[in-house]
Amino acid sequence: EVQLVESGGGLVQAGGSLRLSCVASGFVFDAYVFGWFRHAPGKEREGLSCISQSGGSTYYADSVKGRFTISRDNAKNTVYLQMNNLKPEDTAVYYCAADLRWFRSGSSLLPGGYDYWGQGTQVTVSS
């Protein structure tokens, strides 16, 4: 059974940090590109960051560049999103997703074509 399980969300004050984790199972982890997305009420789902199969290539949306860092540990089947200097506008449900296609930089931030999705974890940033 394929599973992506996110954790690490919560309530944090503006300027604070959180680290999200996404543990994958049921498929060949290092064959997949991984992306982090978020969905806030009343807004479209937004691609935040993606990472290649080896972890050697990453890409970030302008909205999080310089504040968020994506990484992966292929030995642990886990992808991370370190989020620093959080802002109230970062409040959303955060999702990880897996894509079997080749890493395509900014195009890998588009949600269409991702094969597997997690259930999401809520991040709330208070002002």
N, C-alpha and C positions, 0 to 999 in steps of 0.2 A: 504494500500500500504506500502510495506516494504521500509524503507529509512535509510541509514547511511550517515550522512553529516559531513564531516571533515571541520575543520577551524583552523586558527592559524598559517598557514604557512606564509612564507615571506622571505625577504632578511635580512641576519644577518652577521655580521663580525665573523671571527674565534674567538672562545673563548666566544661567546655570548650564549644566551639562547632563547628558544621558548617553548611555551606550546601549543600542539595540542589538540583539542577537537573533539570528535565524538559523535554526537547526534543521537540516534536511535529511530525509531518509526515503528509501524506496526507489532510488534511481542513482545513476553514476554521477556523483556530485561534481567531479572535476571535468565533466564533459559539458557543463552548462555555464553560460554567462548568468550572473545574478544582478538583479536591480532592486533598488529600494524606491518605493512610491509612497505617496500620501494622498489622503482624500479628506478634505475639510467640508463641513456642511455648506451647501450652496455653491460649492466650487467643483471644478472638474478634477479628476484624478491627475496628479502631477508626478512626473518622473523626476527623481532627485539625483540618483547616482547609479552607476553600473560598473561592473568589474569583469574583466576577462577571465577565461577559464584558469589561467595560471596565476592570476592576480597581478600580472605585470602591467596591465593597462586599466586605467580608470577614467571615468568621465563624470562631470558634475554639472548640474543645472546652475545657472547664474545665481539663483535665489539662495543656494546653500554653499557655493564655492567659497573656500576659505574658512568655513565654519564646520562643515561636516566632512568626515573621512570614512570611506568605505574600505573594508579589508576582508580577507577570507583566510580560513585555515582549512586546507583541503584534507588534512589528516583528521580533523574533527568534524568535517561536513558542516561547517558553520561559517556564516557570513555576518559581518558586523557593520554597524553604522555608528560611529562616534559623532555625537552632536554637541558642539560647544557654542557658547554665546547664544543660547536659545532666545527666541523672541516670541511674543504672544501670537504673531502670525504663523508660527510654526505649529500651532495647535491643530491636530488632525489625527486620524487613524493612519498608522504607518504599516505598510505591507512590504514583504519581500517576495520576489518572484524569480523563476528560473527559466532560461531561454536556451534551447539547444543550438540555436544558430550562432554563427561566428560573431565575435565582438565587433560592433559597428559604431563605436564612439557615440556621438549624439543620437544617432538613430536607435541605439539600444536603450534610450530613455523613453521611447514610445511604447506604451503598454501592449499594443496589439502584437500578437505573435508569441507572447510569453506563454510557456506551456503549463507551468504550475504556479500557484499563488498560495500564500499563507492566509491565515484568518485575520491577521492584523493585530496591532497593539496600539492602545490609545496613548497619545502624548498630549499633555495639557500644560501650557506655559502661562503662568499668571504674571500680570504686570505689577 
